[in-house]
């Protein structure tokens, strides 16, 4: 019965997408993202158990509490610049199950109680109804919002871990001195394929200067609006904004779109609605937007460099000394977070602040 339901869901989403393409001639990559991830009946993020061992992917906070503890340590080393603010908000974009917030706030309470007490509000930007219910149970007083404009005009400590990679993104290719949008159409067998728009695209300041032939540019209008809003708050009222995510590689003539099912990469059109579809955020574009909004930028640093610089090795050794039976488990967790073959180099850490004299690495 479960298998039949699964097949029916997949077929219904496929039919919906094909119907849209037949009606309008094409589907934008952005709309494809929106439908397969967020469709109210068949979207990927409406499902249970998408995180963790039983899900399709595991985020750093789900691997080890040490991830959040080390991030918190980087804040604590800048605490003298923050303690003067009596009204601080903790904000997380796409918190999922809330593991990162739990680890950071617990560590902050233990190591700097003054700063912890200054946190008057917790805000989560979260649209998933499943995560919404879970977060409400986990945190007694939390504001769960669907619009970044609802965050307060206060000093904000903001985290976005694997958030930007899931935002619906548009894709463009530079060919024959023109930018053309990548679209999704159907071939004669009614299979999904990527095509280029016939008309060139009007560009804005976000597009790169002097691109090479076949350069692929990916960006999200929602991301730009969100970043501009956050940076304006950070610049005016003070704050620190951590972005931890996949970083796009230097091969700009390759699409960064990908899909994951059961912790393995699959084709982006595979089992629509039952795979996590994502892209690798363009950190150069993120930096450009933040600088345009009068913020300081630190990084991006590799996750490996950042976590080691702020004490992951020492913290793991401490935990091993405390409980030697967990040595292999703890070392495995550390390797997944900082190992070159795992998250260490694939993930980058970018920090955005107001213009105070913060120190990061």
C-alpha positions as CSV (number, residue, x, y, z in Angstrom):
1,X,0.0,0.0,0.0
2,X,2.8,2.4,0.9
3,X,4.6,1.7,-2.4
4,X,1.4,2.4,-4.4
5,X,0.9,5.7,-2.5
6,X,4.5,6.6,-3.2
7,X,4.2,5.9,-7.0
8,X,0.9,7.7,-7.2
9,X,2.4,10.8,-5.6
10,X,5.4,10.8,-8.0
11,X,3.1,10.3,-11.0
12,X,0.8,13.1,-9.9
13,X,3.6,15.6,-9.5
14,X,5.1,14.5,-12.9
15,X,1.6,14.9,-14.5
16,X,1.2,18.4,-12.9
17,X,4.6,19.6,-14.3
18,X,4.0,18.2,-17.7
19,X,0.6,19.8,-17.9
20,X,2.1,23.1,-17.0
21,X,4.8,22.7,-19.7
22,X,2.2,21.8,-22.3
23,X,0.1,24.8,-21.4
24,X,2.9,27.4,-21.4
25,X,5.6,25.8,-23.5
26,X,8.2,25.6,-20.8
27,X,8.8,25.7,-17.0
28,X,11.4,27.9,-15.4
29,X,14.0,26.3,-13.1
30,X,12.7,28.5,-10.3
31,X,9.2,27.3,-10.7
32,X,10.4,23.7,-11.0
33,X,12.2,24.1,-7.6
34,X,9.1,25.6,-6.0
35,X,6.8,22.8,-7.2
36,X,8.9,19.8,-6.4
37,X,10.0,21.2,-3.0
38,X,7.0,23.1,-1.7
39,X,3.8,21.9,-3.5
40,X,1.1,21.7,-0.8
41,X,0.2,18.1,-1.7
42,X,3.2,16.5,-3.4
43,X,6.2,18.7,-2.4
44,X,9.3,17.2,-0.9
45,X,9.3,19.4,2.2
46,X,5.8,18.3,3.3
47,X,7.2,14.9,4.1
48,X,8.4,13.5,7.4
49,X,11.9,12.1,8.0
50,X,13.8,14.0,5.4
51,X,16.6,14.7,7.8
52,X,18.9,12.2,9.5
53,X,19.8,8.6,9.0
54,X,16.3,7.6,7.8
55,X,16.0,10.7,5.6
56,X,17.8,11.7,2.4
57,X,20.5,13.9,3.9
58,X,22.1,14.8,7.3
59,X,23.0,18.3,8.2
60,X,26.0,19.2,10.4
61,X,24.0,19.8,13.6
62,X,22.4,16.4,13.2
63,X,25.9,14.8,13.0
64,X,27.2,16.3,16.2
65,X,26.4,18.8,18.9
66,X,30.0,19.9,18.7
67,X,29.2,21.8,15.4
68,X,26.9,24.2,17.3
69,X,29.2,24.4,20.2
70,X,32.2,25.5,18.1
71,X,30.1,28.1,16.2
72,X,29.0,29.5,19.6
73,X,32.7,29.7,20.6
74,X,33.4,32.0,17.7
75,X,30.6,34.3,19.0
76,X,31.9,34.1,22.6
77,X,35.4,35.3,21.4
78,X,33.6,38.5,20.2
79,X,31.3,38.8,23.2
80,X,32.8,42.1,24.4
81,X,31.3,43.8,21.3
82,X,27.9,42.2,21.9
83,X,27.4,42.4,25.7
84,X,26.6,46.1,25.5
85,X,23.4,45.3,23.7
86,X,20.6,44.6,26.1
87,X,18.1,43.5,23.5
88,X,19.5,40.7,21.4
89,X,17.5,38.3,19.1
90,X,18.6,34.8,18.0
91,X,17.4,34.2,14.5
92,X,17.7,31.1,12.3
93,X,16.8,30.6,8.7
94,X,15.4,27.1,7.9
95,X,16.1,25.6,11.4
96,X,14.8,22.2,10.5
97,X,14.4,20.2,13.8
98,X,16.0,23.0,15.8
99,X,19.2,21.1,16.7
100,X,21.6,23.9,16.0
101,X,19.6,26.4,18.0
102,X,19.5,24.0,21.0
103,X,23.3,23.5,20.9
104,X,24.2,27.1,20.5
105,X,21.8,28.4,23.2
106,X,22.7,25.7,25.6
107,X,26.4,26.5,25.2
108,X,25.8,30.2,25.5
109,X,23.8,29.8,28.7
110,X,26.6,27.7,30.2
111,X,29.6,29.9,29.1
112,X,28.3,33.4,29.0
113,X,25.1,33.7,31.1
114,X,25.0,37.5,30.7
115,X,24.9,37.4,27.0
116,X,22.4,34.5,27.1
117,X,20.0,36.6,29.3
118,X,20.3,39.5,26.8
119,X,18.6,37.3,24.2
120,X,15.1,38.4,24.5
121,X,13.6,36.9,21.3
122,X,14.0,33.7,19.2
123,X,12.9,33.8,15.6
124,X,12.8,31.0,13.1
125,X,12.1,31.5,9.5
126,X,10.4,28.2,8.6
127,X,7.7,27.3,6.1
128,X,7.5,23.6,6.6
129,X,4.4,22.6,8.6
130,X,6.1,19.5,9.9
131,X,9.1,21.4,11.3
132,X,6.8,24.1,12.6
133,X,5.0,21.7,14.9
134,X,8.2,20.1,16.0
135,X,9.8,23.5,16.8
136,X,6.8,24.7,18.8
137,X,7.1,21.7,21.0
138,X,10.9,22.1,21.4
139,X,11.0,25.8,22.2
140,X,8.4,27.2,24.7
141,X,8.7,30.8,23.5
142,X,9.6,31.1,19.9
143,X,8.4,33.2,17.0
144,X,8.0,31.2,13.8
145,X,7.8,33.5,10.8
146,X,7.4,33.2,7.1
147,X,8.7,36.7,6.2
148,X,12.1,38.0,7.1
149,X,10.7,41.5,7.5
150,X,9.1,40.3,10.8
151,X,12.5,40.1,12.6
152,X,13.0,42.9,15.1
153,X,15.0,46.1,14.9
154,X,17.5,44.9,17.4
155,X,21.0,43.3,17.6
156,X,20.5,40.1,15.7
157,X,22.6,36.9,15.8
158,X,21.6,35.0,12.7
159,X,22.4,31.6,11.4
160,X,21.6,30.0,8.0
161,X,22.9,26.5,7.8
162,X,22.1,24.7,4.5
163,X,19.4,27.2,3.9
164,X,20.3,29.1,0.7
165,X,21.0,25.9,-1.3
166,X,17.2,25.0,-1.1
167,X,15.9,28.4,-2.3
168,X,14.3,28.3,-5.8
169,X,16.9,29.5,-8.2
170,X,16.8,30.8,-11.8
171,X,19.5,29.7,-14.2
172,X,21.1,31.6,-17.1
173,X,23.7,30.7,-19.7
174,X,25.9,33.3,-21.4
175,X,26.2,32.4,-25.1
176,X,27.0,34.4,-28.2
177,X,27.3,37.6,-26.2
178,X,23.8,37.2,-24.6
179,X,22.3,35.8,-21.4
180,X,19.6,33.3,-22.0
181,X,17.4,31.7,-19.3
182,X,17.5,27.9,-18.9
183,X,14.0,26.4,-19.2
184,X,12.6,23.0,-18.7
185,X,10.7,21.5,-21.6
186,X,9.7,18.1,-23.0
187,X,11.3,16.1,-25.8
188,X,9.3,13.9,-28.3
189,X,9.2,11.1,-25.7
190,X,7.7,13.5,-23.2
191,X,10.8,13.4,-21.1
192,X,12.0,16.4,-19.1
193,X,15.0,18.2,-20.7
194,X,16.8,21.6,-20.3
195,X,16.5,24.1,-23.1
196,X,17.5,27.8,-23.6
197,X,15.0,30.6,-24.1
198,X,14.9,32.1,-27.6
199,X,14.9,35.7,-26.3
200,X,17.8,37.1,-24.4
201,X,17.4,38.0,-20.7
202,X,17.4,41.6,-19.3
203,X,20.2,41.7,-16.8
204,X,20.7,43.5,-13.5
205,X,23.7,44.4,-11.2
206,X,23.8,40.8,-9.9
207,X,25.0,39.3,-13.2
208,X,28.8,38.8,-13.5
209,X,30.9,41.2,-15.5
210,X,32.8,39.9,-18.6
211,X,31.6,36.3,-18.4
212,X,33.2,33.6,-20.6
213,X,31.2,31.7,-23.3
214,X,28.8,29.1,-21.7
215,X,29.1,30.7,-18.3
216,X,26.2,29.5,-16.1
217,X,24.8,32.0,-13.6
218,X,22.4,31.0,-10.9
219,X,20.6,33.3,-8.6
220,X,17.4,33.7,-6.6
221,X,15.4,36.9,-6.4
222,X,14.1,35.8,-3.0
223,X,17.7,35.4,-1.8
224,X,18.6,38.9,-2.9
225,X,15.6,40.5,-1.2
226,X,16.2,38.5,1.9
227,X,19.9,39.3,2.1
228,X,19.3,43.0,1.5
229,X,16.7,43.1,4.3
230,X,19.0,41.3,6.7
231,X,22.1,43.4,5.9
232,X,20.2,46.6,6.3
233,X,19.1,45.5,9.8
234,X,22.7,44.3,10.7
235,X,24.2,47.5,9.4
236,X,21.8,49.8,11.2
237,X,21.1,47.9,14.5
238,X,24.2,45.6,14.8
239,X,24.5,41.9,14.3
240,X,26.4,38.8,13.1
241,X,25.1,36.7,10.3
242,X,26.6,33.2,9.7
243,X,26.0,31.5,6.4
244,X,27.2,27.8,6.2
245,X,26.4,26.1,2.9
246,X,27.7,24.3,-0.2
247,X,29.8,26.6,-2.2
248,X,29.7,26.7,-6.0
249,X,33.0,25.5,-7.5
250,X,35.1,27.4,-9.9
251,X,33.8,25.5,-13.0
252,X,31.3,28.2,-13.9
253,X,30.3,26.4,-17.1
254,X,28.7,23.6,-15.1
255,X,25.2,23.6,-13.6
256,X,25.2,23.2,-9.8
257,X,21.7,21.8,-9.7
258,X,21.6,18.4,-8.0
259,X,19.2,15.9,-6.3
260,X,19.7,13.5,-3.4
261,X,17.8,10.4,-2.5
262,X,18.9,8.2,0.5
263,X,22.2,10.1,0.9
264,X,23.1,9.5,-2.8
265,X,23.1,11.8,-5.8
266,X,20.5,11.1,-8.4
267,X,19.2,12.8,-11.6
268,X,17.3,16.0,-10.9
269,X,14.2,14.6,-12.6
270,X,14.4,11.3,-10.6
271,X,11.3,10.5,-8.4
272,X,10.0,14.1,-8.4
273,X,8.8,15.2,-5.0
274,X,10.7,12.3,-3.3
275,X,14.2,13.7,-3.7
276,X,15.9,16.8,-2.3
277,X,16.7,19.2,-5.1
278,X,19.2,21.9,-4.4
279,X,21.9,24.1,-5.9
280,X,25.3,25.5,-4.7
281,X,24.9,29.1,-3.6
282,X,27.1,31.7,-5.3
283,X,29.2,33.1,-2.5
284,X,30.7,35.8,-4.7
285,X,27.1,37.1,-5.4
286,X,26.3,36.9,-1.7
287,X,29.4,39.0,-0.8
288,X,28.5,41.5,-3.5
289,X,25.0,42.1,-2.1
290,X,26.3,42.4,1.5
291,X,29.0,44.9,0.6
292,X,26.4,46.9,-1.3
293,X,24.5,47.1,1.9
294,X,27.3,48.4,4.1
295,X,28.3,45.2,5.9
296,X,31.7,43.7,6.7
297,X,32.5,40.3,5.2
298,X,34.7,37.6,6.7
299,X,35.5,34.6,4.5
300,X,34.3,32.4,3.0
301,X,36.4,29.9,4.9
302,X,36.2,26.2,4.5
303,X,34.2,24.5,7.2
304,X,37.2,22.5,8.1
305,X,39.4,25.5,8.7
306,X,36.7,27.4,10.6
307,X,35.8,24.6,12.9
308,X,39.4,23.7,13.6
309,X,40.3,27.3,14.3
310,X,37.6,27.6,16.9
311,X,38.3,24.4,18.8
312,X,36.7,21.3,17.3
313,X,39.8,19.2,17.9
314,X,40.1,20.3,21.5
315,X,36.4,19.8,22.1
316,X,36.4,16.3,20.7
317,X,39.4,15.3,22.8
318,X,37.7,16.6,25.9
319,X,34.6,14.5,25.2
320,X,36.8,11.4,24.5
321,X,38.6,11.9,27.8
322,X,35.2,12.2,29.5
323,X,33.8,9.0,27.9
324,X,36.5,6.9,26.2
325,X,33.9,4.3,25.0
326,X,32.7,7.0,22.6
327,X,36.1,7.6,21.0
328,X,35.4,6.0,17.6
329,X,32.0,7.5,17.3
330,X,33.3,11.0,18.2
331,X,36.3,10.8,15.8
332,X,33.9,9.6,13.0
333,X,31.7,12.6,13.7
334,X,34.6,15.0,13.6
335,X,35.8,13.4,10.3
336,X,32.4,13.9,8.7
337,X,32.5,17.6,9.7
338,X,36.0,18.5,8.7
339,X,37.3,15.7,6.5
340,X,38.2,16.6,2.9
341,X,36.2,13.8,1.5
342,X,33.1,14.8,3.5
343,X,31.9,18.3,4.5
344,X,35.3,19.9,5.3
345,X,36.0,21.5,2.0
346,X,32.6,21.3,0.2
347,X,31.0,23.5,2.8
348,X,32.0,27.1,3.4
349,X,31.4,29.6,6.2
350,X,30.7,33.2,5.4
351,X,30.2,35.8,8.2
352,X,28.5,39.1,7.7
353,X,28.7,41.8,10.4
354,X,28.1,45.4,11.2
355,X,31.1,47.7,11.1
356,X,32.4,47.1,14.6
357,X,35.8,45.6,15.1
358,X,34.9,41.9,15.1
359,X,37.6,39.2,14.7
360,X,37.1,36.0,12.8
361,X,40.1,33.9,11.9
